[in-house]
Amino acid sequence: MRTTIDQAGRVVIPASLRARLGLKPGTELEAILDDGAVRLVRAVPGPRLVRAGRRGVARPTAPARSLPRVDLPGPIDEERGRWPR
């Protein structure tokens, strides 16, 4: 999908992608310069390390109800369909 930058420097993320990724107004994104490209990554709190017996286990810090439902097979199938076989 292509999009453009408007006069104010804003980029519109197409509605179909926002819906698939669970992006809502107010969702924080981090813009990262990645080898000449701009990559947008959801800003989420990192996990915390807790003890489980003798091992350390990473547990999410965000409550489960606040995590978006993400349709992973959809974008993967779409990307696979872009390339000739």
PDB file of N, CA, C and O in Angstrom:
ATOM      1  N   MET A   1       0.831  -1.181   0.000  1.00  0.00           N
ATOM      2  CA  MET A   1       0.000   0.000   0.000  1.00  0.00           C
ATOM      3  C   MET A   1       0.873   1.241   0.000  1.00  0.00           C
ATOM      4  O   MET A   1       1.891   1.304   0.690  1.00  0.00           O
ATOM      5  N   ARG A   2       0.473   2.194  -0.759  1.00  0.00           N
ATOM      6  CA  ARG A   2       1.207   3.451  -0.794  1.00  0.00           C
ATOM      7  C   ARG A   2       0.418   4.518  -0.063  1.00  0.00           C
ATOM      8  O   ARG A   2      -0.812   4.496  -0.016  1.00  0.00           O
ATOM      9  N   THR A   3       1.154   5.439   0.499  1.00  0.00           N
ATOM     10  CA  THR A   3       0.548   6.590   1.149  1.00  0.00           C
ATOM     11  C   THR A   3       1.460   7.777   0.899  1.00  0.00           C
ATOM     12  O   THR A   3       2.579   7.602   0.418  1.00  0.00           O
ATOM     13  N   THR A   4       1.010   8.969   1.213  1.00  0.00           N
ATOM     14  CA  THR A   4       1.819  10.166   0.983  1.00  0.00           C
ATOM     15  C   THR A   4       1.954  10.955   2.272  1.00  0.00           C
ATOM     16  O   THR A   4       1.235  10.729   3.246  1.00  0.00           O
ATOM     17  N   ILE A   5       2.886  11.879   2.249  1.00  0.00           N
ATOM     18  CA  ILE A   5       3.095  12.790   3.369  1.00  0.00           C
ATOM     19  C   ILE A   5       2.366  14.083   3.032  1.00  0.00           C
ATOM     20  O   ILE A   5       2.526  14.614   1.933  1.00  0.00           O
ATOM     21  N   ASP A   6       1.557  14.602   3.974  1.00  0.00           N
ATOM     22  CA  ASP A   6       0.826  15.840   3.708  1.00  0.00           C
ATOM     23  C   ASP A   6       1.696  17.061   4.011  1.00  0.00           C
ATOM     24  O   ASP A   6       2.853  16.920   4.406  1.00  0.00           O
ATOM     25  N   GLN A   7       1.134  18.261   3.825  1.00  0.00           N
ATOM     26  CA  GLN A   7       1.879  19.505   4.021  1.00  0.00           C
ATOM     27  C   GLN A   7       2.418  19.657   5.438  1.00  0.00           C
ATOM     28  O   GLN A   7       3.452  20.295   5.641  1.00  0.00           O
ATOM     29  N   ALA A   8       1.733  19.080   6.418  1.00  0.00           N
ATOM     30  CA  ALA A   8       2.158  19.181   7.818  1.00  0.00           C
ATOM     31  C   ALA A   8       3.170  18.093   8.194  1.00  0.00           C
ATOM     32  O   ALA A   8       3.614  18.031   9.341  1.00  0.00           O
ATOM     33  N   GLY A   9       3.541  17.224   7.220  1.00  0.00           N
ATOM     34  CA  GLY A   9       4.518  16.174   7.497  1.00  0.00           C
ATOM     35  C   GLY A   9       3.907  14.912   8.074  1.00  0.00           C
ATOM     36  O   GLY A   9       4.631  14.055   8.580  1.00  0.00           O
ATOM     37  N   ARG A  10       2.585  14.779   8.010  1.00  0.00           N
ATOM     38  CA  ARG A  10       1.912  13.602   8.564  1.00  0.00           C
ATOM     39  C   ARG A  10       1.772  12.515   7.505  1.00  0.00           C
ATOM     40  O   ARG A  10       1.614  12.790   6.316  1.00  0.00           O
ATOM     41  N   VAL A  11       1.836  11.282   7.972  1.00  0.00           N
ATOM     42  CA  VAL A  11       1.644  10.120   7.109  1.00  0.00           C
ATOM     43  C   VAL A  11       0.388   9.401   7.579  1.00  0.00           C
ATOM     44  O   VAL A  11       0.227   9.142   8.772  1.00  0.00           O
ATOM     45  N   VAL A  12      -0.491   9.083   6.658  1.00  0.00           N
ATOM     46  CA  VAL A  12      -1.711   8.365   7.001  1.00  0.00           C
ATOM     47  C   VAL A  12      -1.450   6.870   6.866  1.00  0.00           C
ATOM     48  O   VAL A  12      -0.993   6.402   5.824  1.00  0.00           O
ATOM     49  N   ILE A  13      -1.745   6.121   7.937  1.00  0.00           N
ATOM     50  CA  ILE A  13      -1.674   4.661   7.882  1.00  0.00           C
ATOM     51  C   ILE A  13      -3.042   4.196   7.415  1.00  0.00           C
ATOM     52  O   ILE A  13      -4.042   4.509   8.062  1.00  0.00           O
ATOM     53  N   PRO A  14      -3.120   3.454   6.305  1.00  0.00           N
ATOM     54  CA  PRO A  14      -4.421   3.045   5.769  1.00  0.00           C
ATOM     55  C   PRO A  14      -5.279   2.331   6.821  1.00  0.00           C
ATOM     56  O   PRO A  14      -4.765   1.604   7.672  1.00  0.00           O
ATOM     57  N   ALA A  15      -6.589   2.555   6.745  1.00  0.00           N
ATOM     58  CA  ALA A  15      -7.529   2.016   7.728  1.00  0.00           C
ATOM     59  C   ALA A  15      -7.449   0.503   7.839  1.00  0.00           C
ATOM     60  O   ALA A  15      -7.568  -0.037   8.939  1.00  0.00           O
ATOM     61  N   SER A  16      -7.249  -0.194   6.725  1.00  0.00           N
ATOM     62  CA  SER A  16      -7.187  -1.661   6.781  1.00  0.00           C
ATOM     63  C   SER A  16      -5.999  -2.131   7.613  1.00  0.00           C
ATOM     64  O   SER A  16      -6.104  -3.110   8.353  1.00  0.00           O
ATOM     65  N   LEU A  17      -4.861  -1.432   7.494  1.00  0.00           N
ATOM     66  CA  LEU A  17      -3.691  -1.790   8.305  1.00  0.00           C
ATOM     67  C   LEU A  17      -3.915  -1.441   9.765  1.00  0.00           C
ATOM     68  O   LEU A  17      -3.563  -2.218  10.652  1.00  0.00           O
ATOM     69  N   ARG A  18      -4.508  -0.258  10.025  1.00  0.00           N
ATOM     70  CA  ARG A  18      -4.782   0.117  11.415  1.00  0.00           C
ATOM     71  C   ARG A  18      -5.696  -0.892  12.079  1.00  0.00           C
ATOM     72  O   ARG A  18      -5.488  -1.244  13.241  1.00  0.00           O
ATOM     73  N   ALA A  19      -6.707  -1.366  11.361  1.00  0.00           N
ATOM     74  CA  ALA A  19      -7.640  -2.341  11.925  1.00  0.00           C
ATOM     75  C   ALA A  19      -6.938  -3.659  12.210  1.00  0.00           C
ATOM     76  O   ALA A  19      -7.139  -4.246  13.273  1.00  0.00           O
ATOM     77  N   ARG A  20      -6.123  -4.131  11.284  1.00  0.00           N
ATOM     78  CA  ARG A  20      -5.408  -5.400  11.483  1.00  0.00           C
ATOM     79  C   ARG A  20      -4.452  -5.344  12.658  1.00  0.00           C
ATOM     80  O   ARG A  20      -4.296  -6.324  13.386  1.00  0.00           O
ATOM     81  N   LEU A  21      -3.812  -4.200  12.846  1.00  0.00           N
ATOM     82  CA  LEU A  21      -2.803  -4.072  13.894  1.00  0.00           C
ATOM     83  C   LEU A  21      -3.370  -3.572  15.216  1.00  0.00           C
ATOM     84  O   LEU A  21      -2.651  -3.495  16.212  1.00  0.00           O
ATOM     85  N   GLY A  22      -4.646  -3.234  15.227  1.00  0.00           N
ATOM     86  CA  GLY A  22      -5.254  -2.756  16.460  1.00  0.00           C
ATOM     87  C   GLY A  22      -4.789  -1.368  16.852  1.00  0.00           C
ATOM     88  O   GLY A  22      -4.754  -1.043  18.039  1.00  0.00           O
ATOM     89  N   LEU A  23      -4.427  -0.538  15.871  1.00  0.00           N
ATOM     90  CA  LEU A  23      -3.988   0.827  16.151  1.00  0.00           C
ATOM     91  C   LEU A  23      -5.203   1.728  16.283  1.00  0.00           C
ATOM     92  O   LEU A  23      -6.036   1.804  15.381  1.00  0.00           O
ATOM     93  N   LYS A  24      -5.294   2.401  17.407  1.00  0.00           N
ATOM     94  CA  LYS A  24      -6.414   3.302  17.685  1.00  0.00           C
ATOM     95  C   LYS A  24      -5.866   4.707  17.915  1.00  0.00           C
ATOM     96  O   LYS A  24      -4.669   4.864  18.156  1.00  0.00           O
ATOM     97  N   PRO A  25      -6.722   5.737  17.846  1.00  0.00           N
ATOM     98  CA  PRO A  25      -6.241   7.091  18.148  1.00  0.00           C
ATOM     99  C   PRO A  25      -5.585   7.126  19.528  1.00  0.00           C
ATOM    100  O   PRO A  25      -6.134   6.606  20.499  1.00  0.00           O
ATOM    101  N   GLY A  26      -4.431   7.732  19.601  1.00  0.00           N
ATOM    102  CA  GLY A  26      -3.692   7.812  20.862  1.00  0.00           C
ATOM    103  C   GLY A  26      -2.651   6.727  21.032  1.00  0.00           C
ATOM    104  O   GLY A  26      -1.855   6.786  21.969  1.00  0.00           O
ATOM    105  N   THR A  27      -2.633   5.723  20.142  1.00  0.00           N
ATOM    106  CA  THR A  27      -1.606   4.676  20.217  1.00  0.00           C
ATOM    107  C   THR A  27      -0.247   5.311  19.972  1.00  0.00           C
ATOM    108  O   THR A  27      -0.057   6.027  18.989  1.00  0.00           O
ATOM    109  N   GLU A  28       0.695   5.047  20.866  1.00  0.00           N
ATOM    110  CA  GLU A  28       2.035   5.608  20.706  1.00  0.00           C
ATOM    111  C   GLU A  28       2.875   4.721  19.793  1.00  0.00           C
ATOM    112  O   GLU A  28       2.938   3.503  19.958  1.00  0.00           O
ATOM    113  N   LEU A  29       3.517   5.374  18.824  1.00  0.00           N
ATOM    114  CA  LEU A  29       4.415   4.687  17.904  1.00  0.00           C
ATOM    115  C   LEU A  29       5.788   5.329  18.005  1.00  0.00           C
ATOM    116  O   LEU A  29       5.916   6.528  18.249  1.00  0.00           O
ATOM    117  N   GLU A  30       6.798   4.516  17.815  1.00  0.00           N
ATOM    118  CA  GLU A  30       8.165   5.015  17.805  1.00  0.00           C
ATOM    119  C   GLU A  30       8.659   4.980  16.370  1.00  0.00           C
ATOM    120  O   GLU A  30       8.572   3.940  15.716  1.00  0.00           O
ATOM    121  N   ALA A  31       9.178   6.100  15.863  1.00  0.00           N
ATOM    122  CA  ALA A  31       9.730   6.169  14.511  1.00  0.00           C
ATOM    123  C   ALA A  31      11.225   5.878  14.587  1.00  0.00           C
ATOM    124  O   ALA A  31      11.959   6.540  15.320  1.00  0.00           O
ATOM    125  N   ILE A  32      11.663   4.889  13.830  1.00  0.00           N
ATOM    126  CA  ILE A  32      13.058   4.448  13.859  1.00  0.00           C
ATOM    127  C   ILE A  32      13.629   4.547  12.451  1.00  0.00           C
ATOM    128  O   ILE A  32      13.021   4.065  11.495  1.00  0.00           O
ATOM    129  N   LEU A  33      14.788   5.168  12.325  1.00  0.00           N
ATOM    130  CA  LEU A  33      15.489   5.212  11.044  1.00  0.00           C
ATOM    131  C   LEU A  33      16.239   3.895  10.899  1.00  0.00           C
ATOM    132  O   LEU A  33      17.112   3.579  11.707  1.00  0.00           O
ATOM    133  N   ASP A  34      15.897   3.134   9.875  1.00  0.00           N
ATOM    134  CA  ASP A  34      16.422   1.788   9.714  1.00  0.00           C
ATOM    135  C   ASP A  34      17.007   1.626   8.312  1.00  0.00           C
ATOM    136  O   ASP A  34      16.292   1.284   7.370  1.00  0.00           O
ATOM    137  N   ASP A  35      18.301   1.872   8.180  1.00  0.00           N
ATOM    138  CA  ASP A  35      19.018   1.671   6.920  1.00  0.00           C
ATOM    139  C   ASP A  35      18.349   2.411   5.753  1.00  0.00           C
ATOM    140  O   ASP A  35      18.121   1.833   4.690  1.00  0.00           O
ATOM    141  N   GLY A  36      18.043   3.682   5.965  1.00  0.00           N
ATOM    142  CA  GLY A  36      17.457   4.507   4.916  1.00  0.00           C
ATOM    143  C   GLY A  36      15.940   4.438   4.840  1.00  0.00           C
ATOM    144  O   GLY A  36      15.344   5.095   3.987  1.00  0.00           O
ATOM    145  N   ALA A  37      15.306   3.669   5.699  1.00  0.00           N
ATOM    146  CA  ALA A  37      13.849   3.562   5.729  1.00  0.00           C
ATOM    147  C   ALA A  37      13.350   4.001   7.105  1.00  0.00           C
ATOM    148  O   ALA A  37      14.099   3.978   8.082  1.00  0.00           O
ATOM    149  N   VAL A  38      12.093   4.395   7.171  1.00  0.00           N
ATOM    150  CA  VAL A  38      11.480   4.743   8.447  1.00  0.00           C
ATOM    151  C   VAL A  38      10.602   3.569   8.856  1.00  0.00           C
ATOM    152  O   VAL A  38       9.758   3.109   8.087  1.00  0.00           O
ATOM    153  N   ARG A  39      10.812   3.097  10.068  1.00  0.00           N
ATOM    154  CA  ARG A  39      10.034   1.972  10.594  1.00  0.00           C
ATOM    155  C   ARG A  39       9.242   2.470  11.782  1.00  0.00           C
ATOM    156  O   ARG A  39       9.798   3.107  12.677  1.00  0.00           O
ATOM    157  N   LEU A  40       7.938   2.184  11.803  1.00  0.00           N
ATOM    158  CA  LEU A  40       7.083   2.563  12.922  1.00  0.00           C
ATOM    159  C   LEU A  40       6.855   1.336  13.789  1.00  0.00           C
ATOM    160  O   LEU A  40       6.456   0.280  13.298  1.00  0.00           O
ATOM    161  N   VAL A  41       7.113   1.487  15.086  1.00  0.00           N
ATOM    162  CA  VAL A  41       6.981   0.377  16.024  1.00  0.00           C
ATOM    163  C   VAL A  41       6.102   0.839  17.177  1.00  0.00           C
ATOM    164  O   VAL A  41       6.278   1.936  17.706  1.00  0.00           O
ATOM    165  N   ARG A  42       5.160  -0.006  17.557  1.00  0.00           N
ATOM    166  CA  ARG A  42       4.296   0.328  18.693  1.00  0.00           C
ATOM    167  C   ARG A  42       5.160   0.470  19.936  1.00  0.00           C
ATOM    168  O   ARG A  42       5.976  -0.402  20.235  1.00  0.00           O
ATOM    169  N   ALA A  43       4.982   1.565  20.657  1.00  0.00           N
ATOM    170  CA  ALA A  43       5.722   1.801  21.897  1.00  0.00           C
ATOM    171  C   ALA A  43       4.995   1.074  23.018  1.00  0.00           C
ATOM    172  O   ALA A  43       3.904   1.477  23.420  1.00  0.00           O
ATOM    173  N   VAL A  44       5.595   0.011  23.520  1.00  0.00           N
ATOM    174  CA  VAL A  44       4.997  -0.772  24.601  1.00  0.00           C
ATOM    175  C   VAL A  44       6.011  -0.913  25.733  1.00  0.00           C
ATOM    176  O   VAL A  44       7.219  -0.925  25.494  1.00  0.00           O
ATOM    177  N   PRO A  45       5.519  -1.017  26.956  1.00  0.00           N
ATOM    178  CA  PRO A  45       6.457  -1.217  28.061  1.00  0.00           C
ATOM    179  C   PRO A  45       7.121  -2.589  27.935  1.00  0.00           C
ATOM    180  O   PRO A  45       6.489  -3.560  27.519  1.00  0.00           O
ATOM    181  N   GLY A  46       8.374  -2.653  28.293  1.00  0.00           N
ATOM    182  CA  GLY A  46       9.111  -3.901  28.227  1.00  0.00           C
ATOM    183  C   GLY A  46       8.671  -4.889  29.291  1.00  0.00           C
ATOM    184  O   GLY A  46       8.003  -4.510  30.253  1.00  0.00           O
ATOM    185  N   PRO A  47       9.037  -6.142  29.128  1.00  0.00           N
ATOM    186  CA  PRO A  47       8.665  -7.137  30.130  1.00  0.00           C
ATOM    187  C   PRO A  47       9.504  -6.980  31.395  1.00  0.00           C
ATOM    188  O   PRO A  47      10.552  -6.334  31.390  1.00  0.00           O
ATOM    189  N   ARG A  48       9.023  -7.582  32.468  1.00  0.00           N
ATOM    190  CA  ARG A  48       9.813  -7.595  33.707  1.00  0.00           C
ATOM    191  C   ARG A  48      10.257  -9.027  33.945  1.00  0.00           C
ATOM    192  O   ARG A  48       9.554  -9.969  33.578  1.00  0.00           O
ATOM    193  N   LEU A  49      11.389  -9.187  34.541  1.00  0.00           N
ATOM    194  CA  LEU A  49      11.955 -10.504  34.814  1.00  0.00           C
ATOM    195  C   LEU A  49      11.543 -10.926  36.222  1.00  0.00           C
ATOM    196  O   LEU A  49      11.794 -10.207  37.189  1.00  0.00           O
ATOM    197  N   VAL A  50      10.912 -12.091  36.334  1.00  0.00           N
ATOM    198  CA  VAL A  50      10.485 -12.622  37.624  1.00  0.00           C
ATOM    199  C   VAL A  50      11.079 -14.011  37.807  1.00  0.00           C
ATOM    200  O   VAL A  50      11.428 -14.686  36.838  1.00  0.00           O
ATOM    201  N   ARG A  51      11.187 -14.421  39.053  1.00  0.00           N
ATOM    202  CA  ARG A  51      11.706 -15.747  39.372  1.00  0.00           C
ATOM    203  C   ARG A  51      10.587 -16.771  39.294  1.00  0.00           C
ATOM    204  O   ARG A  51       9.503 -16.553  39.834  1.00  0.00           O
ATOM    205  N   ALA A  52      10.842 -17.871  38.634  1.00  0.00           N
ATOM    206  CA  ALA A  52       9.939 -19.015  38.585  1.00  0.00           C
ATOM    207  C   ALA A  52      10.790 -20.232  38.936  1.00  0.00           C
ATOM    208  O   ALA A  52      11.393 -20.861  38.067  1.00  0.00           O
ATOM    209  N   GLY A  53      10.824 -20.545  40.223  1.00  0.00           N
ATOM    210  CA  GLY A  53      11.733 -21.600  40.667  1.00  0.00           C
ATOM    211  C   GLY A  53      13.152 -21.090  40.593  1.00  0.00           C
ATOM    212  O   GLY A  53      13.476 -20.065  41.193  1.00  0.00           O
ATOM    213  N   ARG A  54      13.997 -21.783  39.870  1.00  0.00           N
ATOM    214  CA  ARG A  54      15.402 -21.375  39.724  1.00  0.00           C
ATOM    215  C   ARG A  54      15.645 -20.584  38.443  1.00  0.00           C
ATOM    216  O   ARG A  54      16.780 -20.218  38.137  1.00  0.00           O
ATOM    217  N   ARG A  55      14.578 -20.324  37.700  1.00  0.00           N
ATOM    218  CA  ARG A  55      14.736 -19.651  36.413  1.00  0.00           C
ATOM    219  C   ARG A  55      14.142 -18.248  36.441  1.00  0.00           C
ATOM    220  O   ARG A  55      13.256 -17.947  37.241  1.00  0.00           O
ATOM    221  N   GLY A  56      14.640 -17.409  35.566  1.00  0.00           N
ATOM    222  CA  GLY A  56      14.057 -16.094  35.355  1.00  0.00           C
ATOM    223  C   GLY A  56      13.103 -16.166  34.171  1.00  0.00           C
ATOM    224  O   GLY A  56      13.450 -16.721  33.129  1.00  0.00           O
ATOM    225  N   VAL A  57      11.910 -15.613  34.320  1.00  0.00           N
ATOM    226  CA  VAL A  57      10.896 -15.651  33.269  1.00  0.00           C
ATOM    227  C   VAL A  57      10.449 -14.230  32.969  1.00  0.00           C
ATOM    228  O   VAL A  57      10.193 -13.450  33.886  1.00  0.00           O
ATOM    229  N   ALA A  58      10.355 -13.890  31.689  1.00  0.00           N
ATOM    230  CA  ALA A  58       9.883 -12.561  31.288  1.00  0.00           C
ATOM    231  C   ALA A  58       8.359 -12.551  31.300  1.00  0.00           C
ATOM    232  O   ALA A  58       7.722 -13.387  30.659  1.00  0.00           O
ATOM    233  N   ARG A  59       7.781 -11.612  32.026  1.00  0.00           N
ATOM    234  CA  ARG A  59       6.329 -11.450  32.109  1.00  0.00           C
ATOM    235  C   ARG A  59       5.969 -10.080  31.539  1.00  0.00           C
ATOM    236  O   ARG A  59       6.669  -9.103  31.804  1.00  0.00           O
ATOM    237  N   PRO A  60       4.882  -9.993  30.756  1.00  0.00           N
ATOM    238  CA  PRO A  60       4.487  -8.689  30.216  1.00  0.00           C
ATOM    239  C   PRO A  60       4.047  -7.751  31.328  1.00  0.00           C
ATOM    240  O   PRO A  60       3.498  -8.187  32.339  1.00  0.00           O
ATOM    241  N   THR A  61       4.292  -6.466  31.134  1.00  0.00           N
ATOM    242  CA  THR A  61       3.864  -5.470  32.120  1.00  0.00           C
ATOM    243  C   THR A  61       2.520  -4.858  31.752  1.00  0.00           C
ATOM    244  O   THR A  61       1.847  -4.290  32.611  1.00  0.00           O
ATOM    245  N   ALA A  62       2.118  -4.964  30.484  1.00  0.00           N
ATOM    246  CA  ALA A  62       0.823  -4.426  30.055  1.00  0.00           C
ATOM    247  C   ALA A  62      -0.271  -5.429  30.402  1.00  0.00           C
ATOM    248  O   ALA A  62      -0.082  -6.632  30.221  1.00  0.00           O
ATOM    249  N   PRO A  63      -1.418  -4.951  30.897  1.00  0.00           N
ATOM    250  CA  PRO A  63      -2.515  -5.883  31.188  1.00  0.00           C
ATOM    251  C   PRO A  63      -3.024  -6.525  29.904  1.00  0.00           C
ATOM    252  O   PRO A  63      -3.059  -5.877  28.858  1.00  0.00           O
ATOM    253  N   ALA A  64      -3.415  -7.784  29.976  1.00  0.00           N
ATOM    254  CA  ALA A  64      -3.848  -8.541  28.798  1.00  0.00           C
ATOM    255  C   ALA A  64      -5.026  -7.874  28.095  1.00  0.00           C
ATOM    256  O   ALA A  64      -5.115  -7.925  26.868  1.00  0.00           O
ATOM    257  N   ARG A  65      -5.927  -7.253  28.846  1.00  0.00           N
ATOM    258  CA  ARG A  65      -7.103  -6.640  28.215  1.00  0.00           C
ATOM    259  C   ARG A  65      -6.730  -5.416  27.373  1.00  0.00           C
ATOM    260  O   ARG A  65      -7.511  -4.997  26.519  1.00  0.00           O
ATOM    261  N   SER A  66      -5.558  -4.844  27.602  1.00  0.00           N
ATOM    262  CA  SER A  66      -5.156  -3.669  26.829  1.00  0.00           C
ATOM    263  C   SER A  66      -4.395  -4.038  25.555  1.00  0.00           C
ATOM    264  O   SER A  66      -4.125  -3.170  24.725  1.00  0.00           O
ATOM    265  N   LEU A  67      -4.053  -5.298  25.396  1.00  0.00           N
ATOM    266  CA  LEU A  67      -3.310  -5.724  24.209  1.00  0.00           C
ATOM    267  C   LEU A  67      -4.270  -5.875  23.035  1.00  0.00           C
ATOM    268  O   LEU A  67      -5.374  -6.393  23.207  1.00  0.00           O
ATOM    269  N   PRO A  68      -3.868  -5.432  21.840  1.00  0.00           N
ATOM    270  CA  PRO A  68      -4.765  -5.523  20.683  1.00  0.00           C
ATOM    271  C   PRO A  68      -4.841  -6.948  20.160  1.00  0.00           C
ATOM    272  O   PRO A  68      -3.917  -7.744  20.328  1.00  0.00           O
ATOM    273  N   ARG A  69      -5.967  -7.249  19.521  1.00  0.00           N
ATOM    274  CA  ARG A  69      -6.091  -8.523  18.819  1.00  0.00           C
ATOM    275  C   ARG A  69      -5.490  -8.291  17.443  1.00  0.00           C
ATOM    276  O   ARG A  69      -5.958  -7.428  16.700  1.00  0.00           O
ATOM    277  N   VAL A  70      -4.467  -9.044  17.100  1.00  0.00           N
ATOM    278  CA  VAL A  70      -3.755  -8.849  15.844  1.00  0.00           C
ATOM    279  C   VAL A  70      -3.995 -10.046  14.938  1.00  0.00           C
ATOM    280  O   VAL A  70      -3.840 -11.195  15.351  1.00  0.00           O
ATOM    281  N   ASP A  71      -4.376  -9.760  13.691  1.00  0.00           N
ATOM    282  CA  ASP A  71      -4.597 -10.798  12.688  1.00  0.00           C
ATOM    283  C   ASP A  71      -3.279 -11.037  11.965  1.00  0.00           C
ATOM    284  O   ASP A  71      -3.008 -10.398  10.948  1.00  0.00           O
ATOM    285  N   LEU A  72      -2.459 -11.944  12.475  1.00  0.00           N
ATOM    286  CA  LEU A  72      -1.159 -12.193  11.855  1.00  0.00           C
ATOM    287  C   LEU A  72      -1.242 -12.942  10.530  1.00  0.00           C
ATOM    288  O   LEU A  72      -0.516 -12.581   9.604  1.00  0.00           O
ATOM    289  N   PRO A  73      -2.082 -13.961  10.386  1.00  0.00           N
ATOM    290  CA  PRO A  73      -2.101 -14.668   9.098  1.00  0.00           C
ATOM    291  C   PRO A  73      -2.474 -13.773   7.929  1.00  0.00           C
ATOM    292  O   PRO A  73      -1.972 -13.976   6.823  1.00  0.00           O
ATOM    293  N   GLY A  74      -3.346 -12.781   8.140  1.00  0.00           N
ATOM    294  CA  GLY A  74      -3.766 -11.896   7.048  1.00  0.00           C
ATOM    295  C   GLY A  74      -2.604 -11.168   6.390  1.00  0.00           C
ATOM    296  O   GLY A  74      -2.408 -11.314   5.184  1.00  0.00           O
ATOM    297  N   PRO A  75      -1.817 -10.377   7.145  1.00  0.00           N
ATOM    298  CA  PRO A  75      -0.693  -9.671   6.517  1.00  0.00           C
ATOM    299  C   PRO A  75       0.369 -10.616   5.953  1.00  0.00           C
ATOM    300  O   PRO A  75       1.004 -10.298   4.947  1.00  0.00           O
ATOM    301  N   ILE A  76       0.568 -11.762   6.585  1.00  0.00           N
ATOM    302  CA  ILE A  76       1.564 -12.718   6.083  1.00  0.00           C
ATOM    303  C   ILE A  76       1.114 -13.257   4.729  1.00  0.00           C
ATOM    304  O   ILE A  76       1.908 -13.311   3.791  1.00  0.00           O
ATOM    305  N   ASP A  77      -0.158 -13.659   4.619  1.00  0.00           N
ATOM    306  CA  ASP A  77      -0.663 -14.158   3.338  1.00  0.00           C
ATOM    307  C   ASP A  77      -0.636 -13.078   2.269  1.00  0.00           C
ATOM    308  O   ASP A  77      -0.327 -13.349   1.108  1.00  0.00           O
ATOM    309  N   GLU A  78      -0.960 -11.849   2.666  1.00  0.00           N
ATOM    310  CA  GLU A  78      -0.932 -10.734   1.715  1.00  0.00           C
ATOM    311  C   GLU A  78       0.483 -10.512   1.185  1.00  0.00           C
ATOM    312  O   GLU A  78       0.672 -10.301  -0.013  1.00  0.00           O
ATOM    313  N   GLU A  79       1.462 -10.558   2.061  1.00  0.00           N
ATOM    314  CA  GLU A  79       2.856 -10.367   1.641  1.00  0.00           C
ATOM    315  C   GLU A  79       3.320 -11.504   0.755  1.00  0.00           C
ATOM    316  O   GLU A  79       4.026 -11.274  -0.227  1.00  0.00           O
ATOM    317  N   ARG A  80       2.940 -12.722   1.083  1.00  0.00           N
ATOM    318  CA  ARG A  80       3.321 -13.870   0.239  1.00  0.00           C
ATOM    319  C   ARG A  80       2.714 -13.761  -1.143  1.00  0.00           C
ATOM    320  O   ARG A  80       3.327 -14.174  -2.128  1.00  0.00           O
ATOM    321  N   GLY A  81       1.498 -13.202  -1.226  1.00  0.00           N
ATOM    322  CA  GLY A  81       0.832 -13.073  -2.514  1.00  0.00           C
ATOM    323  C   GLY A  81       1.434 -12.008  -3.402  1.00  0.00           C
ATOM    324  O   GLY A  81       1.134 -11.967  -4.595  1.00  0.00           O
ATOM    325  N   ARG A  82       2.283 -11.136  -2.855  1.00  0.00           N
ATOM    326  CA  ARG A  82       2.904 -10.073  -3.648  1.00  0.00           C
ATOM    327  C   ARG A  82       4.001 -10.581  -4.555  1.00  0.00           C
ATOM    328  O   ARG A  82       4.314  -9.937  -5.556  1.00  0.00           O
ATOM    329  N   TRP A  83       4.592 -11.710  -4.237  1.00  0.00           N
ATOM    330  CA  TRP A  83       5.766 -12.197  -4.963  1.00  0.00           C
ATOM    331  C   TRP A  83       5.382 -13.350  -5.889  1.00  0.00           C
ATOM    332  O   TRP A  83       4.648 -14.254  -5.491  1.00  0.00           O
ATOM    333  N   PRO A  84       5.890 -13.313  -7.144  1.00  0.00           N
ATOM    334  CA  PRO A  84       5.584 -14.418  -8.072  1.00  0.00           C
ATOM    335  C   PRO A  84       6.241 -15.708  -7.604  1.00  0.00           C
ATOM    336  O   PRO A  84       7.302 -15.698  -6.978  1.00  0.00           O
ATOM    337  N   ARG A  85       5.605 -16.782  -7.912  1.00  0.00           N
ATOM    338  CA  ARG A  85       6.140 -18.097  -7.509  1.00  0.00           C
ATOM    339  C   ARG A  85       6.923 -18.720  -8.619  1.00  0.00           C
ATOM    340  O   ARG A  85       7.445 -19.823  -8.462  1.00  0.00           O
TER     341      ARG A  85
END
